[in-house]
């Protein structure tokens, strides 16, 4: 798979920058990498801490044109990106990196990275048919690589971690970036060939959420506690409450209880 990387020193957000390129017609496989972001963002419009020279901030453009997959199948893209990151990081560092629902990359139960997928349907009237499917997906990936504990702002000191903080070693970001992109497009081709079930089972086997006792904070403020039993076909998390009621978690934050 051919990809083209655009390197930037500083940008507001690699996702915003790449979305503008997508509007101009840039092709599938365009990747934007920045050394720092002035307005990096995470899920639920949270700020993504993006100091210069230390971490990975990148976005990948996916244009699923002329495929046999339905638009709704692309809901697995955040999971696909999570698997790609975990595999690439494992192979470069040897560390056992995990995945937390919906799309956090974990190391020693702390947040090593996150994924923010943003999409735009270009022709909604024809988007649901295979032939007229015109959408673009921006896969935003942030990974804490060489950041030191003292670099971290107070509010995330106890929840964030970097590869350096665990190993005491600095890693070449370019090597990780290349590994992530290659793994991403390898998995993407598997997904196009085999469907979303392949990605969901890969994700479940690498995830540290499935089989754990969890607390879920939903966007409406509701809280659900129980055992995370599986990921449903469109990426939803199934949680079994004490007493046996199964809750379908579509969005929110999940916290693992220590095992
Ligand atoms: C999250 O866990 O909330 C998702 C974080 C995603 C951060 C990355 S950094 C590169 C890309 N550009 C952004 O503005 N956000 C994503």
Boltz pocket constraint, residues with backbone or C-beta under 6 A from the ligand:
constraints:
  - pocket:
      binder: B
      contacts: [[A, 12], [A, 13], [A, 14], [A, 15], [A, 16], [A, 37], [A, 39], [A, 40], [A, 41], [A, 42], [A, 43], [A, 44], [A, 46], [A, 48], [A, 56], [A, 57], [A, 58], [A, 59], [A, 103], [A, 104], [A, 113], [A, 114], [A, 115], [A, 116], [A, 140], [A, 141], [A, 142], [A, 143]]
      max_distance: 6.0
